[in-house]
Amino acid sequence: MKTLVQPTGPAHSRILSIGAARGDLNVPNDDLVGPIDSSDEWIRQRTGIIQRRRASADVSAVDLAVAAAEEAIVRSGLDRSEIDGVIISTISNVAVTPSMASLAAHRLGLTPAAAFDISAACAGYVYGVAQADALVRSGVCTNVVVIGAEKLSDLVDPTDRSISFLLADGAGAVVVGASDHAGIGPTVWGSDGEKWDAIRMTTTFEEYRNNPTEVAWPTLRQDGQTVFRWAVWEMAKVARETLEQSGIEAKDLAAFIPHQANMRIIDEFAKQLKLPESVIVARDIEMQGNTSAASIPLALHALRETHPELSGGLALTIGFGAGLVYGAQVVEIP
C-alpha cells in the first residue's frame, strides 16, 4: 500500500496587512430615536454610540467585503496569484447559497482560490483567522484573505429597543501568510448553545414563507441583560485563558481589541482584565456602531491608522455573539 502525501507548511503565520470599508452614511442617534421612543442621551448612556455607519440601499455586504479586501491585498504587496484562499465571516449574505466568498474572490481577481463563508456572528472574524492560520501552517494554502463583512441595517426593525440602534454596516479584511516567527497565537474558542436564543432572529424564513401575511420579515433581537452578563463575566475568563495559552501577560499587550458590542461591555472587560494604561483599548463602536463579524478588523484598522507605532506589537482580540459563540487569540499587529 502506497503512503499518502500529506502537505506541510511553515511553522508560523501572521497577519500581513489589513483593509477596511465602512458604510457611506453617518447615522446619528437622533435619526433613530423616534420609532423607539428614546433619546440621544439614552443611547449614549447604554451603548456609548454617538453615530453608526450604514450603507446606502445600493451598497451590498459583498461590495463592502470586496472594498476592504482590495485594500488589504494591495497593502500586502502580494501578487494575486499568490493568494489561494478567501474566507468571509458574515450573517449578511442575501442568499443561503452560493457563498459570498466565491463572488468576492471572483470580483477580486482571485479565481481559482478556495472560497467559503463562516456563520459565527460576532466571533466570525476570529474563527476566520484561526482557520487561515491553520490552512497556512498546514501547507493547504499559501496566503488567505479573511474578511468580516456585514450589512446589518437590512436586518433592523426600527421600532425594536433591544438591538436595532446598535447595528451598522462595514467590512474589515486581513491577509494571513507565512512568517518567520509566531504572529498568531493559540485560538481559544467555543460555544454555549443553551443560550442559543439570547441573540436571534424574530422568526425563521420557513415561518415567513408559510404565513407572509401574518409573520413579519425576520429581524434581529437580543436579550440584553443575558448577553451583557455573559460577555462581561464569561468572556473575561476566555480572555485570561487566551493570554495564558499565548505565554504572555496583560502588560505585554500593545492593544486590546474586543468585539465592538457595547461601550459598557468594553469598559467592564478592560477593568476585569486589569489592563495597564499602556494598553490601548479599541473603542471604534463610538462612531461606527456594532458591525458583528466586521467589528474587530474595523477596530484594528482604525487603531493601526491612528497609532502606526502599534505595528509589530501584540493585540488581544476576542469576539462573542449569537450562538452563543466566542473566540479569542493574540495577534501581532501588521
Contacts in CASP RR format, 6 or more apart in sequence:
PFRMAT RR
TARGET T0000
AUTHOR 0000-0000-0000
METHOD contacts of the structure
MODEL  1
MKTLVQPTGPAHSRILSIGAARGDLNVPNDDLVGPIDSSDEWIRQRTGII
QRRRASADVSAVDLAVAAAEEAIVRSGLDRSEIDGVIISTISNVAVTPSM
ASLAAHRLGLTPAAAFDISAACAGYVYGVAQADALVRSGVCTNVVVIGAE
KLSDLVDPTDRSISFLLADGAGAVVVGASDHAGIGPTVWGSDGEKWDAIR
MTTTFEEYRNNPTEVAWPTLRQDGQTVFRWAVWEMAKVARETLEQSGIEA
KDLAAFIPHQANMRIIDEFAKQLKLPESVIVARDIEMQGNTSAASIPLAL
HALRETHPELSGGLALTIGFGAGLVYGAQVVEIP
7 138 0 8 1.000
7 139 0 8 1.000
7 140 0 8 1.000
8 138 0 8 1.000
8 139 0 8 1.000
9 136 0 8 1.000
9 137 0 8 1.000
9 138 0 8 1.000
9 139 0 8 1.000
9 178 0 8 1.000
10 136 0 8 1.000
10 137 0 8 1.000
10 139 0 8 1.000
10 178 0 8 1.000
10 179 0 8 1.000
11 137 0 8 1.000
12 137 0 8 1.000
12 178 0 8 1.000
12 179 0 8 1.000
12 180 0 8 1.000
12 181 0 8 1.000
12 182 0 8 1.000
12 183 0 8 1.000
12 184 0 8 1.000
13 132 0 8 1.000
13 133 0 8 1.000
13 136 0 8 1.000
13 137 0 8 1.000
13 176 0 8 1.000
13 177 0 8 1.000
13 178 0 8 1.000
13 179 0 8 1.000
13 183 0 8 1.000
13 184 0 8 1.000
14 176 0 8 1.000
14 177 0 8 1.000
14 179 0 8 1.000
14 181 0 8 1.000
14 182 0 8 1.000
14 183 0 8 1.000
14 184 0 8 1.000
14 331 0 8 1.000
14 332 0 8 1.000
14 334 0 8 1.000
15 129 0 8 1.000
15 174 0 8 1.000
15 175 0 8 1.000
15 176 0 8 1.000
15 183 0 8 1.000
15 184 0 8 1.000
15 331 0 8 1.000
15 332 0 8 1.000
15 333 0 8 1.000
15 334 0 8 1.000
16 75 0 8 1.000
16 76 0 8 1.000
16 78 0 8 1.000
16 143 0 8 1.000
16 174 0 8 1.000
16 175 0 8 1.000
16 176 0 8 1.000
16 177 0 8 1.000
16 334 0 8 1.000
17 72 0 8 1.000
17 73 0 8 1.000
17 75 0 8 1.000
17 76 0 8 1.000
17 77 0 8 1.000
17 174 0 8 1.000
17 175 0 8 1.000
17 334 0 8 1.000
18 71 0 8 1.000
18 72 0 8 1.000
18 75 0 8 1.000
18 172 0 8 1.000
18 173 0 8 1.000
18 174 0 8 1.000
18 297 0 8 1.000
18 300 0 8 1.000
18 301 0 8 1.000
18 304 0 8 1.000
18 334 0 8 1.000
19 68 0 8 1.000
19 69 0 8 1.000
19 71 0 8 1.000
19 72 0 8 1.000
19 75 0 8 1.000
19 172 0 8 1.000
19 173 0 8 1.000
19 174 0 8 1.000
19 297 0 8 1.000
19 301 0 8 1.000
20 68 0 8 1.000
20 71 0 8 1.000
20 170 0 8 1.000
20 171 0 8 1.000
20 172 0 8 1.000
20 173 0 8 1.000
20 297 0 8 1.000
20 298 0 8 1.000
20 301 0 8 1.000
20 302 0 8 1.000
21 63 0 8 1.000
21 64 0 8 1.000
21 65 0 8 1.000
21 67 0 8 1.000
21 68 0 8 1.000
21 71 0 8 1.000
21 170 0 8 1.000
21 171 0 8 1.000
21 172 0 8 1.000
22 53 0 8 1.000
22 64 0 8 1.000
22 169 0 8 1.000
22 170 0 8 1.000
22 288 0 8 1.000
22 298 0 8 1.000
23 53 0 8 1.000
23 54 0 8 1.000
23 55 0 8 1.000
23 56 0 8 1.000
23 59 0 8 1.000
23 64 0 8 1.000
23 168 0 8 1.000
23 169 0 8 1.000
23 170 0 8 1.000
24 53 0 8 1.000
24 55 0 8 1.000
24 56 0 8 1.000
24 59 0 8 1.000
25 53 0 8 1.000
25 54 0 8 1.000
25 55 0 8 1.000
25 56 0 8 1.000
26 51 0 8 1.000
26 53 0 8 1.000
27 51 0 8 1.000
27 52 0 8 1.000
27 53 0 8 1.000
27 54 0 8 1.000
27 168 0 8 1.000
28 40 0 8 1.000
28 50 0 8 1.000
28 51 0 8 1.000
29 39 0 8 1.000
29 40 0 8 1.000
29 43 0 8 1.000
29 44 0 8 1.000
29 49 0 8 1.000
29 50 0 8 1.000
29 51 0 8 1.000
29 165 0 8 1.000
30 40 0 8 1.000
32 38 0 8 1.000
32 43 0 8 1.000
32 158 0 8 1.000
32 164 0 8 1.000
32 165 0 8 1.000
33 39 0 8 1.000
33 40 0 8 1.000
33 42 0 8 1.000
33 43 0 8 1.000
33 165 0 8 1.000
35 158 0 8 1.000
35 159 0 8 1.000
36 158 0 8 1.000
36 159 0 8 1.000
36 160 0 8 1.000
36 161 0 8 1.000
36 164 0 8 1.000
36 165 0 8 1.000
38 161 0 8 1.000
38 165 0 8 1.000
43 49 0 8 1.000
43 165 0 8 1.000
44 50 0 8 1.000
46 262 0 8 1.000
46 264 0 8 1.000
47 165 0 8 1.000
47 166 0 8 1.000
47 262 0 8 1.000
47 263 0 8 1.000
47 264 0 8 1.000
47 285 0 8 1.000
48 262 0 8 1.000
48 263 0 8 1.000
48 264 0 8 1.000
48 285 0 8 1.000
48 286 0 8 1.000
49 165 0 8 1.000
49 166 0 8 1.000
49 263 0 8 1.000
49 285 0 8 1.000
49 286 0 8 1.000
49 289 0 8 1.000
49 290 0 8 1.000
50 286 0 8 1.000
50 287 0 8 1.000
51 287 0 8 1.000
51 289 0 8 1.000
52 165 0 8 1.000
52 166 0 8 1.000
52 167 0 8 1.000
52 168 0 8 1.000
52 287 0 8 1.000
52 288 0 8 1.000
52 289 0 8 1.000
52 290 0 8 1.000
53 168 0 8 1.000
53 169 0 8 1.000
53 170 0 8 1.000
53 287 0 8 1.000
53 288 0 8 1.000
53 289 0 8 1.000
54 153 0 8 1.000
54 168 0 8 1.000
54 169 0 8 1.000
55 63 0 8 1.000
55 64 0 8 1.000
55 151 0 8 1.000
55 153 0 8 1.000
55 169 0 8 1.000
55 170 0 8 1.000
59 151 0 8 1.000
59 169 0 8 1.000
60 94 0 8 1.000
60 151 0 8 1.000
61 90 0 8 1.000
61 92 0 8 1.000
61 93 0 8 1.000
61 94 0 8 1.000
61 100 0 8 1.000
61 149 0 8 1.000
61 150 0 8 1.000
61 151 0 8 1.000
61 169 0 8 1.000
61 170 0 8 1.000
61 171 0 8 1.000
62 93 0 8 1.000
62 100 0 8 1.000
62 103 0 8 1.000
62 104 0 8 1.000
62 107 0 8 1.000
62 149 0 8 1.000
64 149 0 8 1.000
64 150 0 8 1.000
64 151 0 8 1.000
64 169 0 8 1.000
64 170 0 8 1.000
64 171 0 8 1.000
64 294 0 8 1.000
65 88 0 8 1.000
65 90 0 8 1.000
65 100 0 8 1.000
65 104 0 8 1.000
65 147 0 8 1.000
65 148 0 8 1.000
65 149 0 8 1.000
65 171 0 8 1.000
65 172 0 8 1.000
65 173 0 8 1.000
66 104 0 8 1.000
66 107 0 8 1.000
66 108 0 8 1.000
67 171 0 8 1.000
68 147 0 8 1.000
68 148 0 8 1.000
68 149 0 8 1.000
68 170 0 8 1.000
68 171 0 8 1.000
68 172 0 8 1.000
68 173 0 8 1.000
68 294 0 8 1.000
68 297 0 8 1.000
69 86 0 8 1.000
69 104 0 8 1.000
69 108 0 8 1.000
69 145 0 8 1.000
69 147 0 8 1.000
69 171 0 8 1.000
69 173 0 8 1.000
70 108 0 8 1.000
71 173 0 8 1.000
72 145 0 8 1.000
72 172 0 8 1.000
72 173 0 8 1.000
72 174 0 8 1.000
72 175 0 8 1.000
73 80 0 8 1.000
73 83 0 8 1.000
73 108 0 8 1.000
73 145 0 8 1.000
73 175 0 8 1.000
75 175 0 8 1.000
75 334 0 8 1.000
76 143 0 8 1.000
76 175 0 8 1.000
78 143 0 8 1.000
78 175 0 8 1.000
80 108 0 8 1.000
80 109 0 8 1.000
80 110 0 8 1.000
82 142 0 8 1.000
82 143 0 8 1.000
83 110 0 8 1.000
83 113 0 8 1.000
83 142 0 8 1.000
83 143 0 8 1.000
83 144 0 8 1.000
83 145 0 8 1.000
83 175 0 8 1.000
84 113 0 8 1.000
84 114 0 8 1.000
84 141 0 8 1.000
84 142 0 8 1.000
84 143 0 8 1.000
84 144 0 8 1.000
85 105 0 8 1.000
85 110 0 8 1.000
85 113 0 8 1.000
85 114 0 8 1.000
85 115 0 8 1.000
85 132 0 8 1.000
85 135 0 8 1.000
85 141 0 8 1.000
85 143 0 8 1.000
85 144 0 8 1.000
85 145 0 8 1.000
86 101 0 8 1.000
86 102 0 8 1.000
86 104 0 8 1.000
86 105 0 8 1.000
86 108 0 8 1.000
86 110 0 8 1.000
86 113 0 8 1.000
86 114 0 8 1.000
86 115 0 8 1.000
86 116 0 8 1.000
86 144 0 8 1.000
86 145 0 8 1.000
86 147 0 8 1.000
87 101 0 8 1.000
87 115 0 8 1.000
87 116 0 8 1.000
87 117 0 8 1.000
87 118 0 8 1.000
87 128 0 8 1.000
87 131 0 8 1.000
87 132 0 8 1.000
87 144 0 8 1.000
87 145 0 8 1.000
87 146 0 8 1.000
87 147 0 8 1.000
88 99 0 8 1.000
88 100 0 8 1.000
88 101 0 8 1.000
88 104 0 8 1.000
88 115 0 8 1.000
88 116 0 8 1.000
88 117 0 8 1.000
88 118 0 8 1.000
88 147 0 8 1.000
88 148 0 8 1.000
88 149 0 8 1.000
89 117 0 8 1.000
89 118 0 8 1.000
89 119 0 8 1.000
89 120 0 8 1.000
89 124 0 8 1.000
89 125 0 8 1.000
89 127 0 8 1.000
89 128 0 8 1.000
89 146 0 8 1.000
89 147 0 8 1.000
89 148 0 8 1.000
89 149 0 8 1.000
89 293 0 8 1.000
90 100 0 8 1.000
90 117 0 8 1.000
90 118 0 8 1.000
90 119 0 8 1.000
90 148 0 8 1.000
90 149 0 8 1.000
90 150 0 8 1.000
90 293 0 8 1.000
91 119 0 8 1.000
91 121 0 8 1.000
91 150 0 8 1.000
91 152 0 8 1.000
91 155 0 8 1.000
91 292 0 8 1.000
91 293 0 8 1.000
91 322 0 8 1.000
92 100 0 8 1.000
92 149 0 8 1.000
92 150 0 8 1.000
92 151 0 8 1.000
92 152 0 8 1.000
92 154 0 8 1.000
92 155 0 8 1.000
92 292 0 8 1.000
93 99 0 8 1.000
93 100 0 8 1.000
93 117 0 8 1.000
94 154 0 8 1.000
99 115 0 8 1.000
99 116 0 8 1.000
99 117 0 8 1.000
100 117 0 8 1.000
100 149 0 8 1.000
101 115 0 8 1.000
101 116 0 8 1.000
101 117 0 8 1.000
101 147 0 8 1.000
102 115 0 8 1.000
102 116 0 8 1.000
104 115 0 8 1.000
104 147 0 8 1.000
105 111 0 8 1.000
105 113 0 8 1.000
105 115 0 8 1.000
108 145 0 8 1.000
110 145 0 8 1.000
113 145 0 8 1.000
114 141 0 8 1.000
118 124 0 8 1.000
118 127 0 8 1.000
118 128 0 8 1.000
118 131 0 8 1.000
118 293 0 8 1.000
120 127 0 8 1.000
120 293 0 8 1.000
120 325 0 8 1.000
121 199 0 8 1.000
121 292 0 8 1.000
121 293 0 8 1.000
121 321 0 8 1.000
121 322 0 8 1.000
121 323 0 8 1.000
121 325 0 8 1.000
122 259 0 8 1.000
122 261 0 8 1.000
122 290 0 8 1.000
122 292 0 8 1.000
122 293 0 8 1.000
122 295 0 8 1.000
122 319 0 8 1.000
122 320 0 8 1.000
122 321 0 8 1.000
122 322 0 8 1.000
123 189 0 8 1.000
123 259 0 8 1.000
123 293 0 8 1.000
123 319 0 8 1.000
123 320 0 8 1.000
123 321 0 8 1.000
123 325 0 8 1.000
123 326 0 8 1.000
123 327 0 8 1.000
124 148 0 8 1.000
124 293 0 8 1.000
124 319 0 8 1.000
124 325 0 8 1.000
125 146 0 8 1.000
125 148 0 8 1.000
125 172 0 8 1.000
125 293 0 8 1.000
125 294 0 8 1.000
125 295 0 8 1.000
125 296 0 8 1.000
125 297 0 8 1.000
125 317 0 8 1.000
125 319 0 8 1.000
126 187 0 8 1.000
126 189 0 8 1.000
126 296 0 8 1.000
126 317 0 8 1.000
126 318 0 8 1.000
126 319 0 8 1.000
126 327 0 8 1.000
126 328 0 8 1.000
126 329 0 8 1.000
127 189 0 8 1.000
127 325 0 8 1.000
127 327 0 8 1.000
128 146 0 8 1.000
129 146 0 8 1.000
129 174 0 8 1.000
129 176 0 8 1.000
129 184 0 8 1.000
129 187 0 8 1.000
129 317 0 8 1.000
129 329 0 8 1.000
129 331 0 8 1.000
130 187 0 8 1.000
130 189 0 8 1.000
130 327 0 8 1.000
130 329 0 8 1.000
131 144 0 8 1.000
131 146 0 8 1.000
132 141 0 8 1.000
132 144 0 8 1.000
132 146 0 8 1.000
132 176 0 8 1.000
132 177 0 8 1.000
133 176 0 8 1.000
133 184 0 8 1.000
133 185 0 8 1.000
133 187 0 8 1.000
135 141 0 8 1.000
135 144 0 8 1.000
136 142 0 8 1.000
136 143 0 8 1.000
136 144 0 8 1.000
136 176 0 8 1.000
136 177 0 8 1.000
136 178 0 8 1.000
142 177 0 8 1.000
142 178 0 8 1.000
143 175 0 8 1.000
143 176 0 8 1.000
143 177 0 8 1.000
143 178 0 8 1.000
144 175 0 8 1.000
144 176 0 8 1.000
144 177 0 8 1.000
145 173 0 8 1.000
145 174 0 8 1.000
145 175 0 8 1.000
145 176 0 8 1.000
146 173 0 8 1.000
146 174 0 8 1.000
146 175 0 8 1.000
146 176 0 8 1.000
146 297 0 8 1.000
147 171 0 8 1.000
147 172 0 8 1.000
147 173 0 8 1.000
147 297 0 8 1.000
148 171 0 8 1.000
148 172 0 8 1.000
148 173 0 8 1.000
148 293 0 8 1.000
148 294 0 8 1.000
148 297 0 8 1.000
149 170 0 8 1.000
149 171 0 8 1.000
149 172 0 8 1.000
149 293 0 8 1.000
149 294 0 8 1.000
150 168 0 8 1.000
150 169 0 8 1.000
150 170 0 8 1.000
150 171 0 8 1.000
150 291 0 8 1.000
150 292 0 8 1.000
150 293 0 8 1.000
150 294 0 8 1.000
151 169 0 8 1.000
151 170 0 8 1.000
152 167 0 8 1.000
152 168 0 8 1.000
152 169 0 8 1.000
152 220 0 8 1.000
152 290 0 8 1.000
152 291 0 8 1.000
152 292 0 8 1.000
153 167 0 8 1.000
153 168 0 8 1.000
153 169 0 8 1.000
155 167 0 8 1.000
155 201 0 8 1.000
155 218 0 8 1.000
155 219 0 8 1.000
155 220 0 8 1.000
156 164 0 8 1.000
156 167 0 8 1.000
156 219 0 8 1.000
156 220 0 8 1.000
157 164 0 8 1.000
157 202 0 8 1.000
157 216 0 8 1.000
157 219 0 8 1.000
157 220 0 8 1.000
158 164 0 8 1.000
160 219 0 8 1.000
160 220 0 8 1.000
160 221 0 8 1.000
162 221 0 8 1.000
162 222 0 8 1.000
162 223 0 8 1.000
162 224 0 8 1.000
163 199 0 8 1.000
163 220 0 8 1.000
163 221 0 8 1.000
163 222 0 8 1.000
163 224 0 8 1.000
164 219 0 8 1.000
164 220 0 8 1.000
166 261 0 8 1.000
166 262 0 8 1.000
166 289 0 8 1.000
166 290 0 8 1.000
167 220 0 8 1.000
167 289 0 8 1.000
167 290 0 8 1.000
167 291 0 8 1.000
167 292 0 8 1.000
168 288 0 8 1.000
168 289 0 8 1.000
168 290 0 8 1.000
168 291 0 8 1.000
169 291 0 8 1.000
170 288 0 8 1.000
170 291 0 8 1.000
170 294 0 8 1.000
170 298 0 8 1.000
171 294 0 8 1.000
171 297 0 8 1.000
171 298 0 8 1.000
172 294 0 8 1.000
172 297 0 8 1.000
172 298 0 8 1.000
172 301 0 8 1.000
173 297 0 8 1.000
174 297 0 8 1.000
174 300 0 8 1.000
174 334 0 8 1.000
176 184 0 8 1.000
182 332 0 8 1.000
183 331 0 8 1.000
183 332 0 8 1.000
184 329 0 8 1.000
184 330 0 8 1.000
184 331 0 8 1.000
184 332 0 8 1.000
185 245 0 8 1.000
185 246 0 8 1.000
185 329 0 8 1.000
185 330 0 8 1.000
185 331 0 8 1.000
186 242 0 8 1.000
186 245 0 8 1.000
186 246 0 8 1.000
186 329 0 8 1.000
187 327 0 8 1.000
187 328 0 8 1.000
187 329 0 8 1.000
188 238 0 8 1.000
188 241 0 8 1.000
188 242 0 8 1.000
188 245 0 8 1.000
188 327 0 8 1.000
188 328 0 8 1.000
188 329 0 8 1.000
189 325 0 8 1.000
189 326 0 8 1.000
189 327 0 8 1.000
189 328 0 8 1.000
190 325 0 8 1.000
190 326 0 8 1.000
190 327 0 8 1.000
191 323 0 8 1.000
191 324 0 8 1.000
191 325 0 8 1.000
191 326 0 8 1.000
192 230 0 8 1.000
192 234 0 8 1.000
192 323 0 8 1.000
192 324 0 8 1.000
192 325 0 8 1.000
192 326 0 8 1.000
193 323 0 8 1.000
193 324 0 8 1.000
195 226 0 8 1.000
195 230 0 8 1.000
195 323 0 8 1.000
195 324 0 8 1.000
196 323 0 8 1.000
196 324 0 8 1.000
197 223 0 8 1.000
198 222 0 8 1.000
198 223 0 8 1.000
198 224 0 8 1.000
198 226 0 8 1.000
198 227 0 8 1.000
198 230 0 8 1.000
198 322 0 8 1.000
198 323 0 8 1.000
198 324 0 8 1.000
199 220 0 8 1.000
199 221 0 8 1.000
199 222 0 8 1.000
199 223 0 8 1.000
199 227 0 8 1.000
199 321 0 8 1.000
199 322 0 8 1.000
199 323 0 8 1.000
199 324 0 8 1.000
200 220 0 8 1.000
200 221 0 8 1.000
200 222 0 8 1.000
200 322 0 8 1.000
201 218 0 8 1.000
201 219 0 8 1.000
201 220 0 8 1.000
201 221 0 8 1.000
202 216 0 8 1.000
202 218 0 8 1.000
202 219 0 8 1.000
202 220 0 8 1.000
202 221 0 8 1.000
203 215 0 8 1.000
203 216 0 8 1.000
203 218 0 8 1.000
204 218 0 8 1.000
205 218 0 8 1.000
207 215 0 8 1.000
208 215 0 8 1.000
208 216 0 8 1.000
208 217 0 8 1.000
208 218 0 8 1.000
227 261 0 8 1.000
227 321 0 8 1.000
227 324 0 8 1.000
228 262 0 8 1.000
228 264 0 8 1.000
228 265 0 8 1.000
230 320 0 8 1.000
230 324 0 8 1.000
231 261 0 8 1.000
231 262 0 8 1.000
231 265 0 8 1.000
231 269 0 8 1.000
231 320 0 8 1.000
231 321 0 8 1.000
232 265 0 8 1.000
232 268 0 8 1.000
232 269 0 8 1.000
232 272 0 8 1.000
233 272 0 8 1.000
234 326 0 8 1.000
235 258 0 8 1.000
235 269 0 8 1.000
235 318 0 8 1.000
235 319 0 8 1.000
235 320 0 8 1.000
235 326 0 8 1.000
235 328 0 8 1.000
236 269 0 8 1.000
236 272 0 8 1.000
236 273 0 8 1.000
238 318 0 8 1.000
238 320 0 8 1.000
238 326 0 8 1.000
238 327 0 8 1.000
238 328 0 8 1.000
239 269 0 8 1.000
239 272 0 8 1.000
239 273 0 8 1.000
239 316 0 8 1.000
239 318 0 8 1.000
239 328 0 8 1.000
240 273 0 8 1.000
241 328 0 8 1.000
242 316 0 8 1.000
242 318 0 8 1.000
242 328 0 8 1.000
242 329 0 8 1.000
242 330 0 8 1.000
243 249 0 8 1.000
243 250 0 8 1.000
243 316 0 8 1.000
243 330 0 8 1.000
246 329 0 8 1.000
246 330 0 8 1.000
248 314 0 8 1.000
248 330 0 8 1.000
250 273 0 8 1.000
250 274 0 8 1.000
250 275 0 8 1.000
250 276 0 8 1.000
250 279 0 8 1.000
251 276 0 8 1.000
251 278 0 8 1.000
251 279 0 8 1.000
252 314 0 8 1.000
253 275 0 8 1.000
253 279 0 8 1.000
253 314 0 8 1.000
253 315 0 8 1.000
253 316 0 8 1.000
253 330 0 8 1.000
254 278 0 8 1.000
254 279 0 8 1.000
254 280 0 8 1.000
254 310 0 8 1.000
254 312 0 8 1.000
254 313 0 8 1.000
254 314 0 8 1.000
254 315 0 8 1.000
254 333 0 8 1.000
255 279 0 8 1.000
255 280 0 8 1.000
255 281 0 8 1.000
255 282 0 8 1.000
255 303 0 8 1.000
255 307 0 8 1.000
255 310 0 8 1.000
255 313 0 8 1.000
255 314 0 8 1.000
255 315 0 8 1.000
255 316 0 8 1.000
255 333 0 8 1.000
256 269 0 8 1.000
256 270 0 8 1.000
256 273 0 8 1.000
256 275 0 8 1.000
256 279 0 8 1.000
256 280 0 8 1.000
256 281 0 8 1.000
256 282 0 8 1.000
256 315 0 8 1.000
256 316 0 8 1.000
257 282 0 8 1.000
257 296 0 8 1.000
257 299 0 8 1.000
257 300 0 8 1.000
257 303 0 8 1.000
257 315 0 8 1.000
257 316 0 8 1.000
257 317 0 8 1.000
257 318 0 8 1.000
258 265 0 8 1.000
258 266 0 8 1.000
258 269 0 8 1.000
258 282 0 8 1.000
258 296 0 8 1.000
258 317 0 8 1.000
258 318 0 8 1.000
258 319 0 8 1.000
259 295 0 8 1.000
259 296 0 8 1.000
259 318 0 8 1.000
259 319 0 8 1.000
259 320 0 8 1.000
259 321 0 8 1.000
260 266 0 8 1.000
260 282 0 8 1.000
260 283 0 8 1.000
260 284 0 8 1.000
260 285 0 8 1.000
260 288 0 8 1.000
260 289 0 8 1.000
260 290 0 8 1.000
260 291 0 8 1.000
260 295 0 8 1.000
260 296 0 8 1.000
260 298 0 8 1.000
260 299 0 8 1.000
261 285 0 8 1.000
261 290 0 8 1.000
261 295 0 8 1.000
261 320 0 8 1.000
261 321 0 8 1.000
262 285 0 8 1.000
262 290 0 8 1.000
263 283 0 8 1.000
263 285 0 8 1.000
263 286 0 8 1.000
266 281 0 8 1.000
266 282 0 8 1.000
266 283 0 8 1.000
266 285 0 8 1.000
270 279 0 8 1.000
270 281 0 8 1.000
275 281 0 8 1.000
280 303 0 8 1.000
280 307 0 8 1.000
280 310 0 8 1.000
282 299 0 8 1.000
282 300 0 8 1.000
282 302 0 8 1.000
282 303 0 8 1.000
283 299 0 8 1.000
284 295 0 8 1.000
284 298 0 8 1.000
284 299 0 8 1.000
284 302 0 8 1.000
284 303 0 8 1.000
285 295 0 8 1.000
285 299 0 8 1.000
288 295 0 8 1.000
288 298 0 8 1.000
288 299 0 8 1.000
288 302 0 8 1.000
289 295 0 8 1.000
291 298 0 8 1.000
292 321 0 8 1.000
296 317 0 8 1.000
296 319 0 8 1.000
300 315 0 8 1.000
300 317 0 8 1.000
300 333 0 8 1.000
303 310 0 8 1.000
303 315 0 8 1.000
303 333 0 8 1.000
304 310 0 8 1.000
304 311 0 8 1.000
304 333 0 8 1.000
304 334 0 8 1.000
310 333 0 8 1.000
311 333 0 8 1.000
311 334 0 8 1.000
312 332 0 8 1.000
312 333 0 8 1.000
312 334 0 8 1.000
313 332 0 8 1.000
313 333 0 8 1.000
314 330 0 8 1.000
314 331 0 8 1.000
314 332 0 8 1.000
314 333 0 8 1.000
315 330 0 8 1.000
315 331 0 8 1.000
315 332 0 8 1.000
315 333 0 8 1.000
316 328 0 8 1.000
316 330 0 8 1.000
317 328 0 8 1.000
317 329 0 8 1.000
317 330 0 8 1.000
317 331 0 8 1.000
318 326 0 8 1.000
318 327 0 8 1.000
318 328 0 8 1.000
319 326 0 8 1.000
319 327 0 8 1.000
319 328 0 8 1.000
320 326 0 8 1.000
320 327 0 8 1.000
END
